[in-house]
Each structure stands twice: as structure tokens, then as C-alpha cells.
Amino acid sequence: MLADVESRTGKPVELRPEPQLDGRARGTYAVSDPDRSRHLLLYDPAKIDLLDHIVPHELGHVEMFESADPAGRLVPVVVEQDRQLARKNLLRELVATRRVLPSTSVSPVTDLWIDGTVGQLANFPADIAIEQDLWRLHPELRGAQRRALELTAVEGHEALQPQVVEYTPETVLTAVNSMNYAFLKSVSRFLGQPWMVRPYEKTPYKAVGEDLLSMFAAGQPATLAGGISISADWAARLGVKEWVRWMRVDRVAPNAGRLWTS
């Protein structure tokens, strides 16, 4: 698969460990890499045991990006004025629901909520399409894919824990858990693993997640433009469309580790 991508795009793939991804992502395609002569894939060295899934998945993002018209190669960005408004709204939610955090932790925690939500929003439509294609087109990778996705489900379920719900604004809870449901419902179908979505059965996130899946099915997730369009629809449904803007990659300052911030 790696050789195919290199042959089709005419660029080598460079794989590099990036410890700063810890807690943010297992891997990422560094689309804002200033060296346009290569495809730079970063991975969390603590997740090296999942590399057989991380690399094929990120190559899926490479192919989507490279097949798009240059003018349509957009990346998600959270600009400072949007971030400030999102912070205020989230803090207002915390106060209204008595989900109060120590004042010293509010700012960094709210930024983690914003970045994490936008990261999922920007990537999940494409992620669903990529995982479906990997399963269908690359049966030799199914063992690694199954192992990685089962771990994804276990990690996703952590956002349903009472201690997380108690201190998280409703907007973030709904967005994160509904997107997790949509992703896990999709992959659970071809994996034959209904346990992945069982924890969402009696939650409000299932209904919202089904709405997201309907938008996914109605769109064109296999293309970069189609995935961005679905992300925009999801953002509107989740009430976070003001959090993110889409900008041409050649107009965004290089920031390979955190592609959705500026």
C-alpha cells in the first residue's frame, strides 16, 4: 500500500515518531509540512504496536488529500477569536450546570475540549470512509485493523464514565459521544462487534449519532471535499460550527502536530 501511494503521487512517504501526539492521536498525516516533496506521517511512539494500522489509515488520508484539486486542499483551523468565544460559552455551561473546575485548570481544559472536538469533527467522516475501504480492499490488514478498532472502542467508552460526564460541558459531551457512536456503529458493522455501541443504547448520543450517520450516508465521504462538507453538516447539528474554519493548506502556518489550531 505504501509503495502504491508513493508511485501514484510521485513522493516518498516519511514515517517519524512524534511524542507530542501523546493523548491527541495515534498518528497523523502532516499536511502542513513545509516540505512538499514528501508525505510526512507522524505517530505516537507509545503506540508503535499499532503501526500496522496507523500507517495504512494515514495513507488513506494522503490519497484523499493528493487526489483533491489544489484549491480545495483545506485544513481545519481554530482561530483565536473563535477560540475565545468557544471558551466563554463552555465556561457558561459549566457554571449553569454547576460543573465547576478549579480556576487554574479551566483555560487549558477548555482548550483541550475545543481541540479534541474539532479534531474529531474534521477527521471522523474521512476516518469512517477509510476504515470501510481498508476492510474491503485489504483483507491482509484485517487482524491489525480489528485490534486497533477494538482498542478505539474501549477508549471511546471512557467518555461515558460518570466522572467525565460530571465535569464536562454538555456541548462537548454530546459532540464527542455522538461522533464516537457514529464511528463505532460504522466499524462495528463490518467487524461484527455489536458490543462497541451497546453502551450508547440508553443515552441521548445514539439519536444524535444516527443523525450524523444519515448525513454521512447522504454525502461523498470518499473525497476530501465530500468529507469537509459532511464535517460542516455535523458541526451545525452539534452546535459547534463557529469553532472551526477551513483554510487552504498553503495559507496555514506549518504546525504538523496540531493541524486544527492557529
ROGU-540413 format. One line per field, with one value per residue: residue number from 1; residue in three letters; x, y, z of N, C-alpha, C in turn. Coordinates in Angstrom, 3 decimals. Layout:
<nodes>
resi = [NUM_...];
resn = [ALA_...];
n.xx = [X_...];
n.yy = [Y_...];
n.zz = [Z_...];
ca.xx = [X_...];
ca.yy = [Y_...];
ca.zz = [Z_...];
c.xx = [X_...];
c.yy = [Y_...];
c.zz = [Z_...];
</nodes>
This chain:
<nodes>
resi = [1_2_3_4_5_6_7_8_9_10_11_12_13_14_15_16_17_18_19_20_21_22_23_24_25_26_27_28_29_30_31_32_33_34_35_36_37_38_39_40_41_42_43_44_45_46_47_48_49_50_51_52_53_54_55_56_57_58_59_60_61_62_63_64_65_66_67_68_69_70_71_72_73_74_75_76_77_78_79_80_81_82_83_84_85_86_87_88_89_90_91_92_93_94_95_96_97_98_99_100_101_102_103_104_105_106_107_108_109_110_111_112_113_114_115_116_117_118_119_120_121_122_123_124_125_126_127_128_129_130_131_132_133_134_135_136_137_138_139_140_141_142_143_144_145_146_147_148_149_150_151_152_153_154_155_156_157_158_159_160_161_162_163_164_165_166_167_168_169_170_171_172_173_174_175_176_177_178_179_180_181_182_183_184_185_186_187_188_189_190_191_192_193_194_195_196_197_198_199_200_201_202_203_204_205_206_207_208_209_210_211_212_213_214_215_216_217_218_219_220_221_222_223_224_225_226_227_228_229_230_231_232_233_234_235_236_237_238_239_240_241_242_243_244_245_246_247_248_249_250_251_252_253_254_255_256_257_258_259_260_261_262];
resn = [MET_LEU_ALA_ASP_VAL_GLU_SER_ARG_THR_GLY_LYS_PRO_VAL_GLU_LEU_ARG_PRO_GLU_PRO_GLN_LEU_ASP_GLY_ARG_ALA_ARG_GLY_THR_TYR_ALA_VAL_SER_ASP_PRO_ASP_ARG_SER_ARG_HIS_LEU_LEU_LEU_TYR_ASP_PRO_ALA_LYS_ILE_ASP_LEU_LEU_ASP_HIS_ILE_VAL_PRO_HIS_GLU_LEU_GLY_HIS_VAL_GLU_MET_PHE_GLU_SER_ALA_ASP_PRO_ALA_GLY_ARG_LEU_VAL_PRO_VAL_VAL_VAL_GLU_GLN_ASP_ARG_GLN_LEU_ALA_ARG_LYS_ASN_LEU_LEU_ARG_GLU_LEU_VAL_ALA_THR_ARG_ARG_VAL_LEU_PRO_SER_THR_SER_VAL_SER_PRO_VAL_THR_ASP_LEU_TRP_ILE_ASP_GLY_THR_VAL_GLY_GLN_LEU_ALA_ASN_PHE_PRO_ALA_ASP_ILE_ALA_ILE_GLU_GLN_ASP_LEU_TRP_ARG_LEU_HIS_PRO_GLU_LEU_ARG_GLY_ALA_GLN_ARG_ARG_ALA_LEU_GLU_LEU_THR_ALA_VAL_GLU_GLY_HIS_GLU_ALA_LEU_GLN_PRO_GLN_VAL_VAL_GLU_TYR_THR_PRO_GLU_THR_VAL_LEU_THR_ALA_VAL_ASN_SER_MET_ASN_TYR_ALA_PHE_LEU_LYS_SER_VAL_SER_ARG_PHE_LEU_GLY_GLN_PRO_TRP_MET_VAL_ARG_PRO_TYR_GLU_LYS_THR_PRO_TYR_LYS_ALA_VAL_GLY_GLU_ASP_LEU_LEU_SER_MET_PHE_ALA_ALA_GLY_GLN_PRO_ALA_THR_LEU_ALA_GLY_GLY_ILE_SER_ILE_SER_ALA_ASP_TRP_ALA_ALA_ARG_LEU_GLY_VAL_LYS_GLU_TRP_VAL_ARG_TRP_MET_ARG_VAL_ASP_ARG_VAL_ALA_PRO_ASN_ALA_GLY_ARG_LEU_TRP_THR_SER];
n.xx = [0.830_1.920_3.940_2.342_1.049_3.238_4.055_1.830_1.618_4.113_5.824_7.915_7.118_7.542_8.126_7.756_8.451_6.536_6.463_4.816_2.280_1.059_-1.799_-3.361_-3.566_-3.102_-1.707_-0.857_-1.334_0.852_-0.183_0.429_3.122_6.039_7.778_7.120_7.880_7.544_5.581_4.736_4.334_3.321_3.657_2.571_5.035_4.510_2.496_3.451_2.984_0.675_1.230_0.935_-1.635_-1.946_-0.303_-1.439_-3.974_-3.401_-2.255_-4.513_-5.631_-3.663_-4.022_-6.621_-6.190_-4.218_-5.560_-7.354_-8.380_-5.921_-6.795_-8.799_-7.708_-8.084_-7.671_-8.638_-9.007_-8.699_-9.230_-8.028_-10.030_-12.372_-11.818_-11.774_-14.465_-15.664_-14.533_-15.728_-18.437_-18.386_-17.511_-19.637_-21.592_-20.565_-20.822_-23.595_-24.525_-23.362_-20.967_-18.206_-14.823_-11.503_-10.149_-7.594_-7.325_-9.158_-8.746_-6.677_-8.026_-10.442_-9.422_-8.393_-10.790_-11.970_-10.063_-9.953_-12.609_-12.918_-10.916_-11.946_-14.310_-13.321_-11.961_-13.405_-15.517_-13.955_-12.354_-14.166_-14.853_-12.316_-11.692_-13.703_-12.970_-10.408_-11.028_-12.518_-10.839_-8.327_-7.822_-5.679_-4.869_-6.682_-6.503_-4.765_-6.240_-8.659_-7.765_-6.821_-9.158_-10.858_-9.569_-9.912_-12.653_-12.886_-11.433_-13.029_-15.376_-14.707_-15.409_-17.969_-18.013_-19.031_-17.451_-16.312_-18.531_-19.561_-17.923_-17.801_-18.759_-22.060_-22.268_-19.807_-19.826_-22.030_-21.218_-18.735_-19.404_-21.504_-20.270_-18.379_-20.128_-21.191_-18.904_-18.129_-20.439_-20.412_-17.962_-18.425_-20.241_-18.947_-17.031_-18.514_-19.159_-21.177_-20.987_-19.550_-21.183_-23.089_-22.964_-24.086_-26.758_-28.908_-28.620_-28.699_-27.007_-27.050_-29.240_-28.500_-26.093_-27.040_-28.245_-25.935_-24.772_-26.645_-26.247_-23.673_-24.085_-25.533_-23.726_-20.510_-18.174_-15.755_-14.139_-12.016_-13.285_-15.933_-15.836_-15.221_-17.531_-19.411_-18.383_-18.936_-21.728_-22.110_-20.997_-22.842_-25.110_-24.268_-23.913_-21.518_-20.452_-19.294_-16.795_-14.769_-12.825_-12.213_-9.305_-7.089_-4.367_-1.888_-1.922_-1.777_0.098_2.927_2.326_2.614_1.967_-0.425_-2.880_-5.277_-5.200_-4.424];
n.yy = [-1.207_1.234_1.540_1.776_4.248_5.970_5.591_6.494_9.173_10.209_10.927_10.328_8.502_9.499_8.309_9.161_9.193_10.917_12.252_14.267_13.779_12.256_11.317_12.806_11.846_8.740_8.717_10.901_12.576_14.860_17.404_20.078_20.210_21.875_20.887_19.980_17.939_15.431_12.957_13.329_11.314_11.141_9.477_8.326_7.273_5.637_4.068_2.205_-0.467_-0.530_0.212_-1.095_-0.606_2.149_3.321_2.418_3.593_6.378_6.685_6.516_9.031_10.557_9.846_10.835_13.576_14.165_13.582_15.603_18.740_21.303_23.851_23.121_21.904_21.868_22.662_22.183_24.885_26.544_29.699_32.441_34.275_32.831_30.737_32.047_32.800_30.268_29.267_30.987_30.296_27.592_27.769_29.137_27.185_25.335_26.729_27.092_24.502_23.739_22.423_22.880_23.685_23.758_27.038_27.391_25.387_25.696_27.128_25.636_23.166_23.747_24.410_21.945_20.536_21.953_21.643_18.843_18.180_19.505_18.216_15.576_16.154_17.142_14.943_12.494_11.846_11.256_9.281_7.195_6.453_5.669_3.482_1.695_1.205_0.104_-2.328_-3.581_-3.626_-4.515_-7.258_-8.527_-6.882_-7.016_-8.205_-6.508_-4.187_-4.817_-5.199_-2.619_-1.072_-2.191_-1.402_1.338_1.528_0.801_2.909_5.042_4.621_5.550_8.207_8.146_7.690_8.293_10.167_11.668_12.740_14.308_16.572_17.796_20.036_20.157_20.529_19.593_16.957_15.891_16.258_14.811_12.181_11.514_11.578_9.576_7.408_7.337_6.700_4.231_2.704_2.418_0.973_-1.263_-2.710_-3.952_-5.346_-7.013_-6.627_-5.907_-5.049_-2.754_-0.513_-0.830_0.442_2.937_2.718_3.539_6.245_9.809_10.220_8.328_8.838_11.316_10.555_8.795_10.620_11.890_9.775_9.468_11.832_11.338_9.128_10.358_11.981_12.485_10.901_9.771_11.529_14.417_16.953_16.116_14.944_17.194_18.687_17.036_17.192_19.876_19.806_18.118_19.732_21.836_20.423_19.629_21.958_23.420_24.860_27.362_27.049_26.235_26.850_26.508_26.402_27.016_24.820_25.837_28.326_28.261_28.397_26.298_23.496_20.777_19.003_19.799_20.167_21.502_23.936_27.444];
n.zz = [0.000_0.801_-1.124_-3.377_-2.944_-2.981_-5.618_-7.093_-6.319_-6.672_-4.650_-1.822_1.191_4.454_7.624_10.972_14.456_16.913_19.900_20.974_20.131_21.976_23.681_21.992_19.345_17.602_15.282_12.527_9.409_8.257_6.882_6.740_6.553_5.614_3.701_0.694_-0.912_0.033_1.830_5.029_7.736_11.020_14.151_17.359_19.474_21.625_20.752_19.013_18.627_17.220_14.698_12.254_11.617_11.902_9.880_7.296_7.614_7.774_5.275_3.762_4.248_3.002_0.304_-0.172_0.166_-1.758_-4.102_-4.352_-5.802_-5.982_-5.043_-3.388_-1.223_1.840_5.320_8.756_11.022_14.113_14.921_16.953_17.866_17.553_19.256_21.745_22.010_22.064_24.429_26.343_26.061_26.808_29.460_30.506_30.314_32.154_34.573_34.642_34.951_37.239_36.966_37.964_37.627_39.100_39.143_38.098_36.246_34.271_31.769_30.223_30.115_28.791_26.288_25.510_25.266_23.132_21.012_20.843_20.166_17.700_16.281_16.081_14.690_12.257_11.225_11.468_9.492_7.184_8.368_8.859_6.222_5.280_6.965_6.224_3.555_3.918_5.178_3.197_0.916_1.690_2.911_4.106_6.112_8.104_10.659_12.153_11.884_13.167_15.813_16.460_16.182_18.064_20.393_20.067_20.483_23.205_24.360_23.529_24.967_27.432_27.608_28.436_31.089_34.495_35.961_33.966_32.652_34.688_34.876_32.412_29.831_28.398_25.616_24.633_25.599_24.188_21.516_21.318_22.226_20.505_17.997_18.460_18.705_16.084_14.564_15.753_15.381_12.634_12.148_13.692_12.294_10.029_11.426_12.961_15.680_17.950_20.602_20.707_20.396_22.294_24.907_24.370_24.037_25.777_25.932_25.108_23.031_21.057_19.308_18.229_17.073_15.121_13.426_12.492_11.087_9.066_7.644_6.798_5.098_3.108_1.896_0.231_1.264_0.480_-0.807_-0.424_-0.458_-0.133_2.417_3.968_3.583_4.859_7.455_7.999_8.025_10.208_12.221_12.349_13.207_15.711_17.046_16.994_14.918_14.789_15.803_14.109_11.170_7.668_5.830_3.065_2.715_1.987_3.013_5.664_8.625_9.126_11.180_12.204_14.281_15.442_13.693_13.561_14.832_15.244];
ca.xx = [0.000_2.826_4.578_1.323_0.854_4.434_4.057_0.756_1.806_5.457_6.507_8.187_6.458_8.489_7.478_8.548_7.807_6.286_5.945_3.808_0.953_0.549_-3.094_-4.101_-3.830_-2.099_-0.914_-1.441_-0.682_1.232_-0.467_1.023_4.573_6.522_8.487_6.081_8.447_7.338_4.392_5.233_3.404_3.785_2.954_2.916_5.909_3.918_1.520_4.158_2.407_-0.474_1.746_0.416_-2.926_-1.762_0.249_-2.440_-5.040_-2.915_-2.092_-5.838_-5.747_-2.757_-4.650_-7.728_-5.648_-3.498_-6.493_-8.187_-7.877_-5.098_-7.567_-9.712_-6.966_-8.369_-7.434_-9.411_-8.245_-9.411_-8.559_-8.083_-11.303_-13.354_-11.462_-12.204_-15.926_-15.966_-14.185_-16.760_-19.668_-18.195_-17.472_-21.018_-22.266_-20.069_-21.434_-25.041_-24.801_-22.568_-19.784_-17.163_-13.466_-10.585_-9.904_-6.290_-7.353_-10.234_-8.282_-6.108_-9.013_-11.368_-8.725_-8.359_-12.130_-12.173_-9.197_-10.356_-13.880_-12.662_-10.146_-12.883_-15.217_-12.629_-11.408_-14.225_-16.141_-12.918_-11.922_-15.153_-14.688_-11.029_-11.774_-14.533_-12.179_-9.345_-11.605_-12.990_-9.805_-7.072_-8.097_-4.446_-4.681_-7.852_-6.128_-4.269_-7.341_-9.588_-7.131_-6.777_-10.512_-11.388_-8.989_-10.586_-13.964_-12.678_-11.044_-14.184_-16.341_-14.288_-16.109_-19.293_-17.855_-19.651_-16.515_-16.125_-19.801_-19.775_-17.135_-17.681_-19.924_-22.981_-21.948_-18.681_-20.283_-22.886_-20.444_-17.750_-20.026_-22.298_-19.333_-17.856_-21.172_-21.268_-17.729_-18.158_-21.548_-19.964_-16.958_-18.954_-20.994_-18.109_-16.303_-19.436_-18.923_-22.214_-20.637_-18.932_-22.181_-24.053_-23.027_-24.794_-28.160_-29.868_-28.127_-29.170_-25.998_-27.392_-30.111_-27.696_-25.146_-27.753_-28.355_-24.632_-24.596_-27.506_-25.537_-22.542_-24.589_-26.044_-22.627_-19.487_-17.053_-14.516_-13.343_-11.692_-14.364_-17.120_-15.640_-15.323_-18.946_-20.057_-17.920_-19.691_-23.086_-22.019_-20.750_-24.111_-26.001_-23.726_-23.864_-20.137_-19.966_-18.491_-15.492_-13.765_-12.816_-11.435_-8.387_-6.161_-3.196_-0.727_-2.078_-1.740_1.465_3.252_2.059_2.300_1.454_-1.784_-3.279_-6.512_-5.055_-3.630];
ca.yy = [0.000_2.381_1.670_2.258_5.676_6.656_5.523_7.324_10.598_10.627_11.450_9.301_8.600_9.502_7.958_9.732_9.206_12.262_12.103_15.274_13.272_11.521_11.767_13.541_10.958_7.687_9.112_11.973_12.976_16.257_18.098_21.415_20.077_22.788_20.137_19.408_16.875_14.165_12.807_13.089_10.667_11.143_8.527_8.320_6.103_4.753_3.236_1.552_-1.780_-0.364_0.852_-1.777_0.015_3.599_3.713_2.318_4.579_7.707_6.678_6.835_10.492_11.067_9.663_11.791_14.934_14.291_13.485_16.800_19.901_22.110_24.927_22.534_21.226_22.679_22.078_22.852_25.818_27.285_30.994_32.874_34.906_31.741_30.002_32.831_32.685_28.905_29.180_31.678_29.505_26.377_28.149_29.471_25.902_24.757_27.453_26.849_23.131_23.522_21.614_23.874_23.184_24.719_28.140_27.256_24.359_25.950_27.514_24.526_22.111_24.168_24.307_20.524_20.199_22.560_20.998_17.451_18.130_19.902_17.147_14.514_16.689_17.271_13.685_11.289_11.405_10.587_8.076_6.137_6.002_4.984_2.171_0.829_0.805_-0.802_-3.644_-4.147_-3.756_-5.051_-8.299_-8.909_-5.962_-7.074_-8.509_-5.271_-3.231_-5.226_-4.946_-1.176_-0.530_-2.639_-0.503_2.620_1.439_0.831_4.274_5.907_4.406_6.293_9.492_7.922_7.441_9.336_11.213_12.524_13.441_15.275_17.798_18.180_20.780_19.335_20.628_18.698_15.586_15.469_16.185_13.733_10.863_11.250_11.223_8.252_6.442_7.227_5.965_2.852_1.994_2.089_-0.102_-2.470_-3.461_-4.889_-6.190_-7.916_-6.435_-5.002_-4.545_-1.443_0.558_-1.171_1.430_4.149_2.389_4.303_7.619_10.688_10.307_7.400_9.508_12.320_9.815_8.290_11.775_12.071_8.702_9.775_12.859_10.647_8.302_11.228_12.763_11.813_10.885_9.230_12.631_15.436_17.944_15.496_14.807_18.524_19.043_16.280_17.784_21.117_19.418_17.622_20.862_22.534_19.570_19.536_23.291_23.900_25.311_28.581_26.712_25.822_27.399_25.700_27.253_26.331_24.384_26.672_29.610_27.982_28.253_24.882_23.087_19.390_18.253_20.194_20.737_22.268_25.152_28.522];
ca.zz = [0.000_0.868_-2.436_-4.318_-2.708_-3.463_-7.078_-7.651_-6.018_-7.040_-3.475_-0.816_2.489_5.577_8.885_12.054_15.777_17.441_21.261_21.299_19.783_23.141_24.177_20.960_18.217_17.425_14.138_11.733_8.173_8.473_5.626_6.762_6.448_4.572_2.671_-0.157_-1.741_0.722_2.676_6.382_8.652_12.398_15.000_18.777_19.693_22.625_20.049_17.920_18.411_16.319_13.490_11.067_11.298_11.809_8.576_6.232_7.819_7.382_3.823_3.226_4.264_1.965_-1.003_-0.276_0.041_-3.022_-5.225_-4.384_-6.528_-5.068_-4.414_-2.416_-0.156_3.010_6.634_9.801_11.851_15.157_15.088_18.343_18.242_17.680_20.468_22.906_22.115_22.487_25.849_27.124_26.031_27.598_30.871_30.870_30.529_33.397_35.686_34.642_35.383_38.457_36.667_38.172_37.750_39.725_38.222_37.443_35.209_33.323_30.436_29.448_29.905_27.736_25.011_25.166_24.785_21.809_20.036_20.681_19.446_16.313_15.664_15.710_13.687_10.980_10.740_11.552_8.230_6.382_9.076_8.615_4.841_5.164_7.615_5.384_2.393_4.360_5.438_1.932_-0.101_2.209_3.918_4.803_7.234_8.983_12.034_12.764_11.911_14.227_17.109_16.690_16.327_19.351_21.383_19.871_21.133_24.656_24.718_23.320_26.043_28.629_27.624_29.018_32.513_35.321_36.361_32.796_32.446_35.766_34.752_31.002_29.321_27.614_24.193_24.350_25.824_23.085_20.277_21.363_22.329_19.300_16.936_18.791_18.348_14.626_14.102_16.231_14.728_11.292_12.115_14.334_11.287_9.274_12.368_13.629_17.110_18.479_21.928_20.567_20.523_23.340_26.000_23.957_23.770_26.581_26.058_24.028_21.983_19.981_18.339_17.525_16.255_13.942_12.527_11.859_10.115_7.916_6.874_6.179_4.006_2.051_1.339_-0.564_2.221_-0.073_-1.353_0.568_-0.451_0.439_3.855_4.574_3.571_5.935_8.715_8.196_8.422_11.591_13.120_12.525_14.012_17.068_17.640_17.137_13.608_14.955_16.376_13.123_9.821_6.728_5.084_2.173_3.467_1.686_3.689_7.098_9.111_9.425_12.563_11.899_15.417_15.818_12.411_13.603_15.614_14.641];
c.xx = [0.862_3.483_3.599_1.117_2.053_4.464_3.025_1.009_3.173_6.247_6.759_7.389_7.523_7.711_8.347_7.796_7.657_5.642_4.845_2.398_0.301_-0.747_-3.931_-4.500_-2.758_-1.163_-1.599_-0.640_-0.411_1.057_0.150_2.551_5.084_7.295_7.470_6.597_8.206_5.950_4.906_4.122_4.029_2.999_3.454_3.788_5.376_2.903_2.161_3.606_1.201_-0.055_1.212_-0.981_-2.778_-1.314_-0.767_-3.558_-4.586_-2.641_-3.427_-6.072_-4.858_-3.432_-5.815_-7.206_-5.001_-4.434_-7.395_-7.546_-7.069_-5.860_-8.515_-9.030_-7.016_-8.064_-8.235_-8.523_-9.182_-8.654_-8.849_-9.426_-12.407_-13.091_-11.951_-13.712_-16.321_-15.660_-15.283_-18.038_-19.546_-18.160_-18.862_-21.815_-21.852_-20.719_-22.916_-25.395_-24.029_-21.402_-18.577_-15.814_-12.619_-10.189_-8.586_-6.310_-8.354_-9.708_-7.658_-7.114_-9.984_-10.701_-8.606_-9.708_-12.347_-11.363_-9.612_-11.632_-13.681_-11.856_-11.028_-13.782_-14.573_-12.253_-12.390_-14.948_-15.146_-12.477_-12.872_-14.972_-13.395_-11.093_-12.636_-13.736_-11.051_-9.874_-11.975_-11.848_-8.530_-7.329_-6.856_-4.182_-5.762_-7.512_-5.661_-5.380_-8.321_-9.010_-7.140_-8.173_-11.179_-10.838_-9.626_-11.936_-13.831_-12.317_-12.212_-15.204_-15.980_-14.995_-17.528_-19.218_-18.416_-18.710_-16.203_-17.376_-19.989_-19.082_-16.974_-18.917_-20.771_-22.673_-20.837_-19.087_-21.091_-22.092_-19.525_-18.417_-20.879_-21.402_-18.690_-18.861_-21.206_-20.094_-17.820_-19.303_-21.121_-18.997_-17.482_-19.717_-20.096_-17.263_-17.200_-19.302_-19.943_-21.903_-20.072_-19.932_-23.191_-24.097_-23.808_-26.298_-29.159_-29.395_-28.703_-28.206_-26.305_-28.215_-29.336_-26.702_-25.791_-27.980_-27.045_-24.382_-25.462_-26.861_-24.354_-23.008_-25.061_-24.942_-21.693_-18.191_-15.735_-13.641_-13.079_-12.813_-15.627_-17.016_-15.763_-16.776_-19.711_-19.651_-18.697_-21.126_-23.110_-21.853_-22.034_-25.046_-25.557_-23.600_-22.470_-19.590_-19.121_-17.091_-14.400_-13.944_-11.939_-10.607_-7.502_-4.866_-1.983_-0.823_-2.064_-0.288_1.739_3.066_1.651_1.655_0.025_-2.383_-4.503_-6.397_-4.219_-3.594];
c.yy = [1.253_2.615_2.202_3.759_6.461_6.688_6.464_8.811_11.119_11.207_10.322_9.565_8.514_9.277_8.413_9.645_10.640_12.142_13.097_14.848_12.548_12.131_12.511_12.633_9.881_8.051_10.238_12.171_14.469_17.048_19.491_21.383_20.987_22.094_19.390_18.289_15.497_14.141_12.437_12.516_10.634_10.115_8.650_7.089_5.142_3.796_2.453_0.157_-1.733_0.188_0.205_-1.294_1.517_4.009_3.556_3.342_5.960_7.791_6.936_8.330_11.122_10.989_10.619_13.190_15.134_14.249_14.703_17.875_20.761_23.220_24.401_21.781_22.076_21.921_22.855_23.708_26.428_28.587_31.524_33.472_33.862_30.931_30.737_32.736_31.292_28.714_29.791_30.849_28.235_26.683_28.517_28.196_25.274_25.404_27.127_25.467_22.747_22.557_22.531_23.205_24.190_25.782_28.005_26.256_24.661_26.222_26.364_23.417_22.490_24.079_22.848_20.065_20.706_21.826_19.546_17.307_18.461_18.831_15.994_14.964_16.718_15.925_12.526_10.907_10.681_9.289_6.911_5.562_5.208_3.596_1.206_0.315_-0.151_-2.216_-4.343_-4.489_-4.445_-6.095_-8.727_-8.029_-6.112_-7.389_-7.266_-4.243_-3.555_-4.890_-3.448_-0.612_-0.999_-1.772_0.888_2.626_1.537_2.236_5.229_5.798_5.176_7.637_9.380_7.733_8.597_10.472_12.157_13.369_14.553_16.599_18.297_18.922_19.911_19.373_19.661_17.239_15.071_15.299_14.962_12.359_10.518_10.886_9.867_7.168_6.231_6.412_4.493_2.056_1.554_0.907_-1.385_-3.333_-4.440_-5.772_-7.257_-7.853_-5.457_-4.432_-3.129_-0.304_0.300_-0.135_2.701_3.948_3.263_5.722_8.476_10.740_9.379_8.100_10.549_11.631_9.238_9.417_11.995_11.002_8.913_10.826_12.249_9.869_9.141_12.004_11.938_11.751_10.389_10.297_13.653_16.466_17.377_15.334_16.125_18.971_18.320_16.843_19.068_20.822_18.908_18.778_21.628_21.732_19.546_20.893_23.840_24.457_26.576_28.292_26.551_26.543_26.494_26.622_26.415_26.027_25.271_28.056_29.464_27.790_26.785_24.573_21.626_18.633_18.567_20.943_21.632_23.547_26.192_29.694];
c.zz = [0.000_-0.489_-3.471_-4.179_-3.239_-4.990_-7.676_-7.449_-6.430_-5.887_-2.485_0.462_3.570_6.868_10.039_13.386_16.270_18.829_21.612_20.903_20.958_23.646_23.149_19.800_18.174_16.282_13.400_10.461_8.287_7.178_5.583_6.760_5.325_3.456_1.813_-1.057_-1.136_1.348_4.070_7.248_10.034_13.196_16.432_19.045_20.748_21.993_18.906_17.634_17.480_14.960_12.213_10.699_11.102_10.414_7.451_6.377_7.364_5.886_3.126_3.189_3.195_0.601_-1.202_-0.566_-1.323_-4.225_-5.350_-5.248_-5.562_-4.361_-3.345_-1.306_1.102_4.290_7.672_10.696_12.886_15.374_16.491_18.722_18.383_18.944_21.715_23.108_22.589_23.965_26.713_27.186_26.867_29.088_31.367_31.131_31.855_34.608_35.788_35.168_36.637_38.224_36.751_38.362_38.510_38.718_37.475_36.291_34.107_31.922_29.655_29.177_28.803_26.368_24.566_24.636_23.364_20.747_19.778_19.880_17.974_15.585_15.219_14.571_12.307_10.383_10.629_10.265_7.327_7.036_8.820_7.222_4.666_5.785_6.806_4.184_2.779_4.549_4.131_0.978_0.375_3.300_4.693_6.028_8.307_10.437_12.771_12.888_13.032_15.602_17.439_16.944_17.617_20.482_21.280_20.576_22.649_25.115_24.560_24.434_27.313_28.733_28.155_30.530_33.339_35.686_35.200_32.577_33.464_35.517_33.314_30.543_28.391_26.121_23.814_24.527_24.642_21.804_20.272_21.366_21.115_18.124_17.195_18.406_16.841_14.080_14.488_15.632_13.331_11.296_12.747_13.339_10.553_10.190_12.997_15.137_17.696_19.855_21.865_20.779_21.639_24.471_25.649_23.851_24.515_26.847_24.936_22.848_20.809_18.906_17.532_16.594_15.002_12.934_11.777_10.798_8.879_7.028_6.139_4.958_2.826_1.344_0.475_0.263_1.654_-0.712_-0.261_0.670_0.173_1.938_4.576_4.633_4.668_7.293_9.019_8.626_9.866_12.570_13.386_13.423_15.474_17.756_17.829_15.823_13.711_15.472_15.332_11.793_8.961_5.857_4.174_2.917_3.201_2.306_5.208_7.515_9.442_10.903_12.525_13.048_15.770_14.630_12.500_14.433_14.870_15.606];
</nodes>
